[in-house]
Each structure stands twice: as C-alpha cells, then as structure tokens.
C-alpha cells in the first residue's frame, strides 16, 4: 500500500498545480500538467524524461485497458 507521506506529497503537488491551472486562462495539455506536477515535486526530470515517462505510462494504461481483470493493472499502481 502507498506510504501516507508519499500520498500527502502527491496530493499537495496536485492541489498546487490545480490552483495554478485554475488561475490561468491557458488551456493546458495533459503533458504540460504532468510537467507542472513534476516541477512542483522537484524531482529534476527534464522535458524529454517527462515525455518518455508519460508515454510509457500511457502505453501501460492502453495495454491494461482491454483487460477484463483489473487485478493486474491495480498491481502495477501499488
């Protein structure tokens, strides 16, 4: 199960980015929002690394989207 501290860190970063997106008049793409979250977390990934990570996770989501049994995909996110 996810560590409570990591969960709180994630929630704080997402809330901060959501506030910034809400204040802006811009329409952000999913990758731009993910990059904003990464910047908020301060993990130091560059744009290329973020793109590779986002595309990889999207591919994993697509692979498991057709699965009738969600147990495998749930296992990946634990």
Residue pairs with C-beta under 8 A, 6 or more apart in sequence:
1 78
2 78
9 41
10 41
13 37
13 40
13 41
14 37
16 40
17 33
17 36
17 37
17 40
20 36
21 28
21 33
21 36
28 36
30 54
31 50
31 51
31 54
34 50
34 54
35 47
35 50
38 45
38 50
45 53
60 73
60 76
61 73
64 70
64 72
64 73
64 76
67 73
